[in-house]
Amino acid sequence: MLAAVTLPLGYTSGKEYAELEWPIDILITLVWVAYAVVFFGTIANARRRTSTSPNWFFGAFILTIALLHVINSAETPSRSGR
């Protein structure tokens, strides 16, 4: 929702692959962390200890997207005045 409003208005970070502003990036990261906590917490508290193939794929999906989002949205300070 926030991206649908800010991007057309031109509020971007100026990166081709990570256009959203940092407050929106933080909210997205918090959602992914909550998703991971719920998913892996459910697996940890399961009565049956069998691990199925889809669980491995969902877990890898959650971790991969979270890492890609955090790493791609990371900012490096620019050297002003040079």
mmCIF file of the N, C-alpha and C atoms, coordinates in Angstrom:
data_MODEL
# 
_entry.id   MODEL 
# 
loop_
_atom_site.group_PDB 
_atom_site.id 
_atom_site.type_symbol 
_atom_site.label_atom_id 
_atom_site.label_alt_id 
_atom_site.label_comp_id 
_atom_site.label_asym_id 
_atom_site.label_entity_id 
_atom_site.label_seq_id 
_atom_site.pdbx_PDB_ins_code 
_atom_site.Cartn_x 
_atom_site.Cartn_y 
_atom_site.Cartn_z 
_atom_site.occupancy 
_atom_site.B_iso_or_equiv 
_atom_site.pdbx_formal_charge 
_atom_site.auth_seq_id 
_atom_site.auth_comp_id 
_atom_site.auth_asym_id 
_atom_site.auth_atom_id 
_atom_site.pdbx_PDB_model_num 
ATOM 1   N N  . MET A 1 1  ? 0.819  -1.184  0.000  1.00 0.00 ? 1  MET A N  1 
ATOM 2   C CA . MET A 1 1  ? 0.000  0.000   0.000  1.00 0.00 ? 1  MET A CA 1 
ATOM 3   C C  . MET A 1 1  ? 0.869  1.256   0.000  1.00 0.00 ? 1  MET A C  1 
ATOM 4   N N  . LEU A 1 2  ? 1.859  1.290   0.871  1.00 0.00 ? 2  LEU A N  1 
ATOM 5   C CA . LEU A 1 2  ? 2.724  2.470   0.926  1.00 0.00 ? 2  LEU A CA 1 
ATOM 6   C C  . LEU A 1 2  ? 3.512  2.645   -0.364 1.00 0.00 ? 2  LEU A C  1 
ATOM 7   N N  . ALA A 1 3  ? 3.967  1.536   -0.946 1.00 0.00 ? 3  ALA A N  1 
ATOM 8   C CA . ALA A 1 3  ? 4.707  1.617   -2.203 1.00 0.00 ? 3  ALA A CA 1 
ATOM 9   C C  . ALA A 1 3  ? 3.813  2.114   -3.333 1.00 0.00 ? 3  ALA A C  1 
ATOM 10  N N  . ALA A 1 4  ? 2.554  1.727   -3.318 1.00 0.00 ? 4  ALA A N  1 
ATOM 11  C CA . ALA A 1 4  ? 1.618  2.164   -4.354 1.00 0.00 ? 4  ALA A CA 1 
ATOM 12  C C  . ALA A 1 4  ? 1.373  3.667   -4.291 1.00 0.00 ? 4  ALA A C  1 
ATOM 13  N N  . VAL A 1 5  ? 1.604  4.267   -3.136 1.00 0.00 ? 5  VAL A N  1 
ATOM 14  C CA . VAL A 1 5  ? 1.415  5.724   -2.993 1.00 0.00 ? 5  VAL A CA 1 
ATOM 15  C C  . VAL A 1 5  ? 2.727  6.470   -3.234 1.00 0.00 ? 5  VAL A C  1 
ATOM 16  N N  . THR A 1 6  ? 3.807  5.998   -2.635 1.00 0.00 ? 6  THR A N  1 
ATOM 17  C CA . THR A 1 6  ? 5.059  6.757   -2.694 1.00 0.00 ? 6  THR A CA 1 
ATOM 18  C C  . THR A 1 6  ? 5.759  6.687   -4.043 1.00 0.00 ? 6  THR A C  1 
ATOM 19  N N  . LEU A 1 7  ? 5.729  5.548   -4.709 1.00 0.00 ? 7  LEU A N  1 
ATOM 20  C CA . LEU A 1 7  ? 6.442  5.437   -5.978 1.00 0.00 ? 7  LEU A CA 1 
ATOM 21  C C  . LEU A 1 7  ? 5.875  6.349   -7.072 1.00 0.00 ? 7  LEU A C  1 
ATOM 22  N N  . PRO A 1 8  ? 4.547  6.385   -7.286 1.00 0.00 ? 8  PRO A N  1 
ATOM 23  C CA . PRO A 1 8  ? 4.039  7.321   -8.304 1.00 0.00 ? 8  PRO A CA 1 
ATOM 24  C C  . PRO A 1 8  ? 4.282  8.793   -7.966 1.00 0.00 ? 8  PRO A C  1 
ATOM 25  N N  . LEU A 1 9  ? 4.390  9.115   -6.682 1.00 0.00 ? 9  LEU A N  1 
ATOM 26  C CA . LEU A 1 9  ? 4.646  10.490  -6.281 1.00 0.00 ? 9  LEU A CA 1 
ATOM 27  C C  . LEU A 1 9  ? 6.124  10.872  -6.379 1.00 0.00 ? 9  LEU A C  1 
ATOM 28  N N  . GLY A 1 10 ? 6.977  9.896   -6.674 1.00 0.00 ? 10 GLY A N  1 
ATOM 29  C CA . GLY A 1 10 ? 8.397  10.164  -6.860 1.00 0.00 ? 10 GLY A CA 1 
ATOM 30  C C  . GLY A 1 10 ? 9.246  10.069  -5.616 1.00 0.00 ? 10 GLY A C  1 
ATOM 31  N N  . TYR A 1 11 ? 8.696  9.552   -4.526 1.00 0.00 ? 11 TYR A N  1 
ATOM 32  C CA . TYR A 1 11 ? 9.484  9.362   -3.305 1.00 0.00 ? 11 TYR A CA 1 
ATOM 33  C C  . TYR A 1 11 ? 10.219 8.035   -3.396 1.00 0.00 ? 11 TYR A C  1 
ATOM 34  N N  . THR A 1 12 ? 11.451 8.078   -3.888 1.00 0.00 ? 12 THR A N  1 
ATOM 35  C CA . THR A 1 12 ? 12.231 6.859   -4.058 1.00 0.00 ? 12 THR A CA 1 
ATOM 36  C C  . THR A 1 12 ? 13.634 7.076   -3.506 1.00 0.00 ? 12 THR A C  1 
ATOM 37  N N  . SER A 1 13 ? 14.351 5.972   -3.360 1.00 0.00 ? 13 SER A N  1 
ATOM 38  C CA . SER A 1 13 ? 15.738 6.060   -2.904 1.00 0.00 ? 13 SER A CA 1 
ATOM 39  C C  . SER A 1 13 ? 16.697 6.211   -4.077 1.00 0.00 ? 13 SER A C  1 
ATOM 40  N N  . GLY A 1 14 ? 16.193 6.141   -5.301 1.00 0.00 ? 14 GLY A N  1 
ATOM 41  C CA . GLY A 1 14 ? 17.029 6.356   -6.474 1.00 0.00 ? 14 GLY A CA 1 
ATOM 42  C C  . GLY A 1 14 ? 17.804 5.141   -6.936 1.00 0.00 ? 14 GLY A C  1 
ATOM 43  N N  . LYS A 1 15 ? 17.525 3.992   -6.360 1.00 0.00 ? 15 LYS A N  1 
ATOM 44  C CA . LYS A 1 15 ? 18.180 2.755   -6.793 1.00 0.00 ? 15 LYS A CA 1 
ATOM 45  C C  . LYS A 1 15 ? 17.261 2.020   -7.758 1.00 0.00 ? 15 LYS A C  1 
ATOM 46  N N  . GLU A 1 16 ? 17.840 1.391   -8.731 1.00 0.00 ? 16 GLU A N  1 
ATOM 47  C CA . GLU A 1 16 ? 17.038 0.692   -9.724 1.00 0.00 ? 16 GLU A CA 1 
ATOM 48  C C  . GLU A 1 16 ? 16.319 -0.513  -9.136 1.00 0.00 ? 16 GLU A C  1 
ATOM 49  N N  . TYR A 1 17 ? 16.986 -1.250  -8.280 1.00 0.00 ? 17 TYR A N  1 
ATOM 50  C CA . TYR A 1 17 ? 16.432 -2.504  -7.765 1.00 0.00 ? 17 TYR A CA 1 
ATOM 51  C C  . TYR A 1 17 ? 15.803 -2.370  -6.384 1.00 0.00 ? 17 TYR A C  1 
ATOM 52  N N  . ALA A 1 18 ? 15.999 -1.272  -5.715 1.00 0.00 ? 18 ALA A N  1 
ATOM 53  C CA . ALA A 1 18 ? 15.449 -1.079  -4.372 1.00 0.00 ? 18 ALA A CA 1 
ATOM 54  C C  . ALA A 1 18 ? 14.949 0.353   -4.263 1.00 0.00 ? 18 ALA A C  1 
ATOM 55  N N  . GLU A 1 19 ? 13.805 0.618   -4.819 1.00 0.00 ? 19 GLU A N  1 
ATOM 56  C CA . GLU A 1 19 ? 13.316 1.982   -4.940 1.00 0.00 ? 19 GLU A CA 1 
ATOM 57  C C  . GLU A 1 19 ? 12.670 2.539   -3.678 1.00 0.00 ? 19 GLU A C  1 
ATOM 58  N N  . LEU A 1 20 ? 12.200 1.710   -2.786 1.00 0.00 ? 20 LEU A N  1 
ATOM 59  C CA . LEU A 1 20 ? 11.427 2.193   -1.652 1.00 0.00 ? 20 LEU A CA 1 
ATOM 60  C C  . LEU A 1 20 ? 12.292 2.960   -0.659 1.00 0.00 ? 20 LEU A C  1 
ATOM 61  N N  . GLU A 1 21 ? 11.679 3.912   0.000  1.00 0.00 ? 21 GLU A N  1 
ATOM 62  C CA . GLU A 1 21 ? 12.367 4.698   1.030  1.00 0.00 ? 21 GLU A CA 1 
ATOM 63  C C  . GLU A 1 21 ? 12.621 3.834   2.260  1.00 0.00 ? 21 GLU A C  1 
ATOM 64  N N  . TRP A 1 22 ? 13.563 4.241   3.092  1.00 0.00 ? 22 TRP A N  1 
ATOM 65  C CA . TRP A 1 22 ? 14.000 3.405   4.210  1.00 0.00 ? 22 TRP A CA 1 
ATOM 66  C C  . TRP A 1 22 ? 12.908 3.094   5.235  1.00 0.00 ? 22 TRP A C  1 
ATOM 67  N N  . PRO A 1 23 ? 11.953 3.983   5.546  1.00 0.00 ? 23 PRO A N  1 
ATOM 68  C CA . PRO A 1 23 ? 10.923 3.582   6.524  1.00 0.00 ? 23 PRO A CA 1 
ATOM 69  C C  . PRO A 1 23 ? 10.062 2.421   6.002  1.00 0.00 ? 23 PRO A C  1 
ATOM 70  N N  . ILE A 1 24 ? 9.811  2.425   4.701  1.00 0.00 ? 24 ILE A N  1 
ATOM 71  C CA . ILE A 1 24 ? 9.029  1.329   4.118  1.00 0.00 ? 24 ILE A CA 1 
ATOM 72  C C  . ILE A 1 24 ? 9.861  0.054   4.115  1.00 0.00 ? 24 ILE A C  1 
ATOM 73  N N  . ASP A 1 25 ? 11.163 0.172   3.846  1.00 0.00 ? 25 ASP A N  1 
ATOM 74  C CA . ASP A 1 25 ? 12.050 -0.995  3.898  1.00 0.00 ? 25 ASP A CA 1 
ATOM 75  C C  . ASP A 1 25 ? 12.067 -1.619  5.289  1.00 0.00 ? 25 ASP A C  1 
ATOM 76  N N  . ILE A 1 26 ? 12.071 -0.787  6.316  1.00 0.00 ? 26 ILE A N  1 
ATOM 77  C CA . ILE A 1 26 ? 12.063 -1.305  7.692  1.00 0.00 ? 26 ILE A CA 1 
ATOM 78  C C  . ILE A 1 26 ? 10.762 -2.049  7.970  1.00 0.00 ? 26 ILE A C  1 
ATOM 79  N N  . LEU A 1 27 ? 9.640  -1.493  7.525  1.00 0.00 ? 27 LEU A N  1 
ATOM 80  C CA . LEU A 1 27 ? 8.354  -2.173  7.724  1.00 0.00 ? 27 LEU A CA 1 
ATOM 81  C C  . LEU A 1 27 ? 8.307  -3.512  7.000  1.00 0.00 ? 27 LEU A C  1 
ATOM 82  N N  . ILE A 1 28 ? 8.820  -3.558  5.784  1.00 0.00 ? 28 ILE A N  1 
ATOM 83  C CA . ILE A 1 28 ? 8.855  -4.820  5.040  1.00 0.00 ? 28 ILE A CA 1 
ATOM 84  C C  . ILE A 1 28 ? 9.736  -5.835  5.757  1.00 0.00 ? 28 ILE A C  1 
ATOM 85  N N  . THR A 1 29 ? 10.872 -5.384  6.260  1.00 0.00 ? 29 THR A N  1 
ATOM 86  C CA . THR A 1 29 ? 11.770 -6.283  6.996  1.00 0.00 ? 29 THR A CA 1 
ATOM 87  C C  . THR A 1 29 ? 11.092 -6.823  8.252  1.00 0.00 ? 29 THR A C  1 
ATOM 88  N N  . LEU A 1 30 ? 10.365 -5.970  8.972  1.00 0.00 ? 30 LEU A N  1 
ATOM 89  C CA . LEU A 1 30 ? 9.647  -6.423  10.169 1.00 0.00 ? 30 LEU A CA 1 
ATOM 90  C C  . LEU A 1 30 ? 8.583  -7.466  9.826  1.00 0.00 ? 30 LEU A C  1 
ATOM 91  N N  . VAL A 1 31 ? 7.910  -7.278  8.709  1.00 0.00 ? 31 VAL A N  1 
ATOM 92  C CA . VAL A 1 31 ? 6.907  -8.266  8.282  1.00 0.00 ? 31 VAL A CA 1 
ATOM 93  C C  . VAL A 1 31 ? 7.573  -9.594  7.970  1.00 0.00 ? 31 VAL A C  1 
ATOM 94  N N  . TRP A 1 32 ? 8.717  -9.569  7.279  1.00 0.00 ? 32 TRP A N  1 
ATOM 95  C CA . TRP A 1 32 ? 9.409  -10.820 6.962  1.00 0.00 ? 32 TRP A CA 1 
ATOM 96  C C  . TRP A 1 32 ? 9.931  -11.514 8.225  1.00 0.00 ? 32 TRP A C  1 
ATOM 97  N N  . VAL A 1 33 ? 10.416 -10.727 9.176  1.00 0.00 ? 33 VAL A N  1 
ATOM 98  C CA . VAL A 1 33 ? 10.881 -11.319 10.439 1.00 0.00 ? 33 VAL A CA 1 
ATOM 99  C C  . VAL A 1 33 ? 9.708  -11.960 11.179 1.00 0.00 ? 33 VAL A C  1 
ATOM 100 N N  . ALA A 1 34 ? 8.572  -11.288 11.219 1.00 0.00 ? 34 ALA A N  1 
ATOM 101 C CA . ALA A 1 34 ? 7.386  -11.856 11.868 1.00 0.00 ? 34 ALA A CA 1 
ATOM 102 C C  . ALA A 1 34 ? 6.943  -13.130 11.158 1.00 0.00 ? 34 ALA A C  1 
ATOM 103 N N  . TYR A 1 35 ? 6.973  -13.123 9.832  1.00 0.00 ? 35 TYR A N  1 
ATOM 104 C CA . TYR A 1 35 ? 6.612  -14.302 9.042  1.00 0.00 ? 35 TYR A CA 1 
ATOM 105 C C  . TYR A 1 35 ? 7.547  -15.465 9.368  1.00 0.00 ? 35 TYR A C  1 
ATOM 106 N N  . ALA A 1 36 ? 8.850  -15.182 9.460  1.00 0.00 ? 36 ALA A N  1 
ATOM 107 C CA . ALA A 1 36 ? 9.821  -16.231 9.775  1.00 0.00 ? 36 ALA A CA 1 
ATOM 108 C C  . ALA A 1 36 ? 9.616  -16.764 11.189 1.00 0.00 ? 36 ALA A C  1 
ATOM 109 N N  . VAL A 1 37 ? 9.356  -15.889 12.147 1.00 0.00 ? 37 VAL A N  1 
ATOM 110 C CA . VAL A 1 37 ? 9.133  -16.321 13.535 1.00 0.00 ? 37 VAL A CA 1 
ATOM 111 C C  . VAL A 1 37 ? 7.911  -17.228 13.616 1.00 0.00 ? 37 VAL A C  1 
ATOM 112 N N  . VAL A 1 38 ? 6.835  -16.844 12.953 1.00 0.00 ? 38 VAL A N  1 
ATOM 113 C CA . VAL A 1 38 ? 5.620  -17.660 12.980 1.00 0.00 ? 38 VAL A CA 1 
ATOM 114 C C  . VAL A 1 38 ? 5.853  -19.004 12.293 1.00 0.00 ? 38 VAL A C  1 
ATOM 115 N N  . PHE A 1 39 ? 6.480  -18.998 11.121 1.00 0.00 ? 39 PHE A N  1 
ATOM 116 C CA . PHE A 1 39 ? 6.706  -20.239 10.374 1.00 0.00 ? 39 PHE A CA 1 
ATOM 117 C C  . PHE A 1 39 ? 7.625  -21.195 11.135 1.00 0.00 ? 39 PHE A C  1 
ATOM 118 N N  . PHE A 1 40 ? 8.812  -20.703 11.522 1.00 0.00 ? 40 PHE A N  1 
ATOM 119 C CA . PHE A 1 40 ? 9.765  -21.587 12.200 1.00 0.00 ? 40 PHE A CA 1 
ATOM 120 C C  . PHE A 1 40 ? 9.306  -21.934 13.614 1.00 0.00 ? 40 PHE A C  1 
ATOM 121 N N  . GLY A 1 41 ? 8.558  -21.038 14.254 1.00 0.00 ? 41 GLY A N  1 
ATOM 122 C CA . GLY A 1 41 ? 7.983  -21.356 15.567 1.00 0.00 ? 41 GLY A CA 1 
ATOM 123 C C  . GLY A 1 41 ? 6.942  -22.460 15.471 1.00 0.00 ? 41 GLY A C  1 
ATOM 124 N N  . THR A 1 42 ? 6.151  -22.437 14.406 1.00 0.00 ? 42 THR A N  1 
ATOM 125 C CA . THR A 1 42 ? 5.167  -23.496 14.192 1.00 0.00 ? 42 THR A CA 1 
ATOM 126 C C  . THR A 1 42 ? 5.848  -24.833 13.981 1.00 0.00 ? 42 THR A C  1 
ATOM 127 N N  . ILE A 1 43 ? 6.918  -24.838 13.208 1.00 0.00 ? 43 ILE A N  1 
ATOM 128 C CA . ILE A 1 43 ? 7.658  -26.091 12.975 1.00 0.00 ? 43 ILE A CA 1 
ATOM 129 C C  . ILE A 1 43 ? 8.288  -26.572 14.281 1.00 0.00 ? 43 ILE A C  1 
ATOM 130 N N  . ALA A 1 44 ? 8.843  -25.661 15.066 1.00 0.00 ? 44 ALA A N  1 
ATOM 131 C CA . ALA A 1 44 ? 9.499  -26.046 16.326 1.00 0.00 ? 44 ALA A CA 1 
ATOM 132 C C  . ALA A 1 44 ? 8.502  -26.605 17.331 1.00 0.00 ? 44 ALA A C  1 
ATOM 133 N N  . ASN A 1 45 ? 7.266  -26.115 17.322 1.00 0.00 ? 45 ASN A N  1 
ATOM 134 C CA . ASN A 1 45 ? 6.257  -26.562 18.283 1.00 0.00 ? 45 ASN A CA 1 
ATOM 135 C C  . ASN A 1 45 ? 5.366  -27.680 17.752 1.00 0.00 ? 45 ASN A C  1 
ATOM 136 N N  . ALA A 1 46 ? 5.680  -28.204 16.589 1.00 0.00 ? 46 ALA A N  1 
ATOM 137 C CA . ALA A 1 46 ? 4.841  -29.249 16.000 1.00 0.00 ? 46 ALA A CA 1 
ATOM 138 C C  . ALA A 1 46 ? 4.936  -30.529 16.822 1.00 0.00 ? 46 ALA A C  1 
ATOM 139 N N  . ARG A 1 47 ? 3.824  -31.217 16.918 1.00 0.00 ? 47 ARG A N  1 
ATOM 140 C CA . ARG A 1 47 ? 3.818  -32.486 17.667 1.00 0.00 ? 47 ARG A CA 1 
ATOM 141 C C  . ARG A 1 47 ? 4.537  -33.576 16.885 1.00 0.00 ? 47 ARG A C  1 
ATOM 142 N N  . ARG A 1 48 ? 4.302  -33.592 15.591 1.00 0.00 ? 48 ARG A N  1 
ATOM 143 C CA . ARG A 1 48 ? 5.011  -34.555 14.749 1.00 0.00 ? 48 ARG A CA 1 
ATOM 144 C C  . ARG A 1 48 ? 6.360  -33.979 14.379 1.00 0.00 ? 48 ARG A C  1 
ATOM 145 N N  . ARG A 1 49 ? 7.384  -34.748 14.464 1.00 0.00 ? 49 ARG A N  1 
ATOM 146 C CA . ARG A 1 49 ? 8.735  -34.268 14.178 1.00 0.00 ? 49 ARG A CA 1 
ATOM 147 C C  . ARG A 1 49 ? 9.202  -34.615 12.766 1.00 0.00 ? 49 ARG A C  1 
ATOM 148 N N  . THR A 1 50 ? 8.281  -35.002 11.893 1.00 0.00 ? 50 THR A N  1 
ATOM 149 C CA . THR A 1 50 ? 8.684  -35.275 10.513 1.00 0.00 ? 50 THR A CA 1 
ATOM 150 C C  . THR A 1 50 ? 8.766  -33.959 9.763  1.00 0.00 ? 50 THR A C  1 
ATOM 151 N N  . SER A 1 51 ? 9.799  -33.795 8.997  1.00 0.00 ? 51 SER A N  1 
ATOM 152 C CA . SER A 1 51 ? 9.979  -32.577 8.220  1.00 0.00 ? 51 SER A CA 1 
ATOM 153 C C  . SER A 1 51 ? 9.721  -32.900 6.754  1.00 0.00 ? 51 SER A C  1 
ATOM 154 N N  . THR A 1 52 ? 8.754  -32.244 6.196  1.00 0.00 ? 52 THR A N  1 
ATOM 155 C CA . THR A 1 52 ? 8.399  -32.525 4.808  1.00 0.00 ? 52 THR A CA 1 
ATOM 156 C C  . THR A 1 52 ? 9.146  -31.579 3.872  1.00 0.00 ? 52 THR A C  1 
ATOM 157 N N  . SER A 1 53 ? 9.227  -31.985 2.625  1.00 0.00 ? 53 SER A N  1 
ATOM 158 C CA . SER A 1 53 ? 9.934  -31.213 1.618  1.00 0.00 ? 53 SER A CA 1 
ATOM 159 C C  . SER A 1 53 ? 9.370  -29.797 1.446  1.00 0.00 ? 53 SER A C  1 
ATOM 160 N N  . PRO A 1 54 ? 8.050  -29.621 1.414  1.00 0.00 ? 54 PRO A N  1 
ATOM 161 C CA . PRO A 1 54 ? 7.544  -28.243 1.279  1.00 0.00 ? 54 PRO A CA 1 
ATOM 162 C C  . PRO A 1 54 ? 7.988  -27.316 2.415  1.00 0.00 ? 54 PRO A C  1 
ATOM 163 N N  . ASN A 1 55 ? 8.147  -27.849 3.617  1.00 0.00 ? 55 ASN A N  1 
ATOM 164 C CA . ASN A 1 55 ? 8.618  -27.008 4.724  1.00 0.00 ? 55 ASN A CA 1 
ATOM 165 C C  . ASN A 1 55 ? 10.024 -26.485 4.465  1.00 0.00 ? 55 ASN A C  1 
ATOM 166 N N  . TRP A 1 56 ? 10.884 -27.322 3.893  1.00 0.00 ? 56 TRP A N  1 
ATOM 167 C CA . TRP A 1 56 ? 12.234 -26.886 3.563  1.00 0.00 ? 56 TRP A CA 1 
ATOM 168 C C  . TRP A 1 56 ? 12.191 -25.783 2.511  1.00 0.00 ? 56 TRP A C  1 
ATOM 169 N N  . PHE A 1 57 ? 11.324 -25.948 1.509  1.00 0.00 ? 57 PHE A N  1 
ATOM 170 C CA . PHE A 1 57 ? 11.221 -24.935 0.460  1.00 0.00 ? 57 PHE A CA 1 
ATOM 171 C C  . PHE A 1 57 ? 10.653 -23.622 0.990  1.00 0.00 ? 57 PHE A C  1 
ATOM 172 N N  . PHE A 1 58 ? 9.630  -23.678 1.845  1.00 0.00 ? 58 PHE A N  1 
ATOM 173 C CA . PHE A 1 58 ? 9.075  -22.458 2.433  1.00 0.00 ? 58 PHE A CA 1 
ATOM 174 C C  . PHE A 1 58 ? 10.104 -21.767 3.326  1.00 0.00 ? 58 PHE A C  1 
ATOM 175 N N  . GLY A 1 59 ? 10.833 -22.543 4.102  1.00 0.00 ? 59 GLY A N  1 
ATOM 176 C CA . GLY A 1 59 ? 11.868 -21.965 4.959  1.00 0.00 ? 59 GLY A CA 1 
ATOM 177 C C  . GLY A 1 59 ? 12.966 -21.297 4.148  1.00 0.00 ? 59 GLY A C  1 
ATOM 178 N N  . ALA A 1 60 ? 13.413 -21.961 3.086  1.00 0.00 ? 60 ALA A N  1 
ATOM 179 C CA . ALA A 1 60 ? 14.437 -21.366 2.214  1.00 0.00 ? 60 ALA A CA 1 
ATOM 180 C C  . ALA A 1 60 ? 13.906 -20.119 1.518  1.00 0.00 ? 60 ALA A C  1 
ATOM 181 N N  . PHE A 1 61 ? 12.641 -20.152 1.120  1.00 0.00 ? 61 PHE A N  1 
ATOM 182 C CA . PHE A 1 61 ? 12.012 -18.992 0.484  1.00 0.00 ? 61 PHE A CA 1 
ATOM 183 C C  . PHE A 1 61 ? 11.991 -17.794 1.432  1.00 0.00 ? 61 PHE A C  1 
ATOM 184 N N  . ILE A 1 62 ? 11.582 -18.018 2.671  1.00 0.00 ? 62 ILE A N  1 
ATOM 185 C CA . ILE A 1 62 ? 11.506 -16.936 3.651  1.00 0.00 ? 62 ILE A CA 1 
ATOM 186 C C  . ILE A 1 62 ? 12.891 -16.333 3.894  1.00 0.00 ? 62 ILE A C  1 
ATOM 187 N N  . LEU A 1 63 ? 13.875 -17.175 4.122  1.00 0.00 ? 63 LEU A N  1 
ATOM 188 C CA . LEU A 1 63 ? 15.223 -16.676 4.395  1.00 0.00 ? 63 LEU A CA 1 
ATOM 189 C C  . LEU A 1 63 ? 15.839 -15.980 3.187  1.00 0.00 ? 63 LEU A C  1 
ATOM 190 N N  . THR A 1 64 ? 15.638 -16.532 1.994  1.00 0.00 ? 64 THR A N  1 
ATOM 191 C CA . THR A 1 64 ? 16.214 -15.943 0.785  1.00 0.00 ? 64 THR A CA 1 
ATOM 192 C C  . THR A 1 64 ? 15.639 -14.571 0.497  1.00 0.00 ? 64 THR A C  1 
ATOM 193 N N  . ILE A 1 65 ? 14.326 -14.438 0.547  1.00 0.00 ? 65 ILE A N  1 
ATOM 194 C CA . ILE A 1 65 ? 13.704 -13.148 0.263  1.00 0.00 ? 65 ILE A CA 1 
ATOM 195 C C  . ILE A 1 65 ? 14.083 -12.118 1.332  1.00 0.00 ? 65 ILE A C  1 
ATOM 196 N N  . ALA A 1 66 ? 14.135 -12.541 2.588  1.00 0.00 ? 66 ALA A N  1 
ATOM 197 C CA . ALA A 1 66 ? 14.520 -11.613 3.651  1.00 0.00 ? 66 ALA A CA 1 
ATOM 198 C C  . ALA A 1 66 ? 15.952 -11.118 3.450  1.00 0.00 ? 66 ALA A C  1 
ATOM 199 N N  . LEU A 1 67 ? 16.875 -12.021 3.152  1.00 0.00 ? 67 LEU A N  1 
ATOM 200 C CA . LEU A 1 67 ? 18.266 -11.616 2.937  1.00 0.00 ? 67 LEU A CA 1 
ATOM 201 C C  . LEU A 1 67 ? 18.411 -10.738 1.705  1.00 0.00 ? 67 LEU A C  1 
ATOM 202 N N  . LEU A 1 68 ? 17.737 -11.095 0.626  1.00 0.00 ? 68 LEU A N  1 
ATOM 203 C CA . LEU A 1 68 ? 17.806 -10.269 -0.580 1.00 0.00 ? 68 LEU A CA 1 
ATOM 204 C C  . LEU A 1 68 ? 17.279 -8.864  -0.319 1.00 0.00 ? 68 LEU A C  1 
ATOM 205 N N  . HIS A 1 69 ? 16.190 -8.782  0.412  1.00 0.00 ? 69 HIS A N  1 
ATOM 206 C CA . HIS A 1 69 ? 15.617 -7.464  0.688  1.00 0.00 ? 69 HIS A CA 1 
ATOM 207 C C  . HIS A 1 69 ? 16.551 -6.624  1.558  1.00 0.00 ? 69 HIS A C  1 
ATOM 208 N N  . VAL A 1 70 ? 17.078 -7.214  2.605  1.00 0.00 ? 70 VAL A N  1 
ATOM 209 C CA . VAL A 1 70 ? 17.941 -6.460  3.520  1.00 0.00 ? 70 VAL A CA 1 
ATOM 210 C C  . VAL A 1 70 ? 19.249 -6.062  2.823  1.00 0.00 ? 70 VAL A C  1 
ATOM 211 N N  . ILE A 1 71 ? 19.863 -6.983  2.104  1.00 0.00 ? 71 ILE A N  1 
ATOM 212 C CA . ILE A 1 71 ? 21.147 -6.690  1.457  1.00 0.00 ? 71 ILE A CA 1 
ATOM 213 C C  . ILE A 1 71 ? 20.969 -5.721  0.293  1.00 0.00 ? 71 ILE A C  1 
ATOM 214 N N  . ASN A 1 72 ? 19.940 -5.908  -0.516 1.00 0.00 ? 72 ASN A N  1 
ATOM 215 C CA . ASN A 1 72 ? 19.736 -5.009  -1.654 1.00 0.00 ? 72 ASN A CA 1 
ATOM 216 C C  . ASN A 1 72 ? 19.304 -3.616  -1.223 1.00 0.00 ? 72 ASN A C  1 
ATOM 217 N N  . SER A 1 73 ? 18.685 -3.498  -0.079 1.00 0.00 ? 73 SER A N  1 
ATOM 218 C CA . SER A 1 73 ? 18.232 -2.191  0.383  1.00 0.00 ? 73 SER A CA 1 
ATOM 219 C C  . SER A 1 73 ? 19.257 -1.486  1.265  1.00 0.00 ? 73 SER A C  1 
ATOM 220 N N  . ALA A 1 74 ? 20.363 -2.139  1.544  1.00 0.00 ? 74 ALA A N  1 
ATOM 221 C CA . ALA A 1 74 ? 21.389 -1.538  2.399  1.00 0.00 ? 74 ALA A CA 1 
ATOM 222 C C  . ALA A 1 74 ? 21.997 -0.323  1.709  1.00 0.00 ? 74 ALA A C  1 
ATOM 223 N N  . GLU A 1 75 ? 22.215 0.699   2.466  1.00 0.00 ? 75 GLU A N  1 
ATOM 224 C CA . GLU A 1 75 ? 22.791 1.939   1.930  1.00 0.00 ? 75 GLU A CA 1 
ATOM 225 C C  . GLU A 1 75 ? 24.253 2.048   2.362  1.00 0.00 ? 75 GLU A C  1 
ATOM 226 N N  . THR A 1 76 ? 25.056 2.489   1.453  1.00 0.00 ? 76 THR A N  1 
ATOM 227 C CA . THR A 1 76 ? 26.432 2.812   1.813  1.00 0.00 ? 76 THR A CA 1 
ATOM 228 C C  . THR A 1 76 ? 26.563 4.330   1.802  1.00 0.00 ? 76 THR A C  1 
ATOM 229 N N  . PRO A 1 77 ? 27.191 4.898   2.809  1.00 0.00 ? 77 PRO A N  1 
ATOM 230 C CA . PRO A 1 77 ? 27.316 6.359   2.854  1.00 0.00 ? 77 PRO A CA 1 
ATOM 231 C C  . PRO A 1 77 ? 28.119 6.877   1.668  1.00 0.00 ? 77 PRO A C  1 
ATOM 232 N N  . SER A 1 78 ? 27.646 7.930   1.087  1.00 0.00 ? 78 SER A N  1 
ATOM 233 C CA . SER A 1 78 ? 28.388 8.524   -0.036 1.00 0.00 ? 78 SER A CA 1 
ATOM 234 C C  . SER A 1 78 ? 29.442 9.476   0.507  1.00 0.00 ? 78 SER A C  1 
ATOM 235 N N  . ARG A 1 79 ? 30.476 9.626   -0.253 1.00 0.00 ? 79 ARG A N  1 
ATOM 236 C CA . ARG A 1 79 ? 31.562 10.546  0.135  1.00 0.00 ? 79 ARG A CA 1 
ATOM 237 C C  . ARG A 1 79 ? 31.262 11.905  -0.479 1.00 0.00 ? 79 ARG A C  1 
ATOM 238 N N  . SER A 1 80 ? 30.762 12.776  0.335  1.00 0.00 ? 80 SER A N  1 
ATOM 239 C CA . SER A 1 80 ? 30.424 14.106  -0.175 1.00 0.00 ? 80 SER A CA 1 
ATOM 240 C C  . SER A 1 80 ? 31.679 14.973  -0.247 1.00 0.00 ? 80 SER A C  1 
ATOM 241 N N  . GLY A 1 81 ? 31.699 15.805  -1.240 1.00 0.00 ? 81 GLY A N  1 
ATOM 242 C CA . GLY A 1 81 ? 32.819 16.733  -1.364 1.00 0.00 ? 81 GLY A CA 1 
ATOM 243 C C  . GLY A 1 81 ? 33.995 16.186  -2.140 1.00 0.00 ? 81 GLY A C  1 
ATOM 244 N N  . ARG A 1 82 ? 33.859 14.996  -2.694 1.00 0.00 ? 82 ARG A N  1 
ATOM 245 C CA . ARG A 1 82 ? 34.981 14.443  -3.477 1.00 0.00 ? 82 ARG A CA 1 
ATOM 246 C C  . ARG A 1 82 ? 34.602 14.292  -4.914 1.00 0.00 ? 82 ARG A C  1 
# 
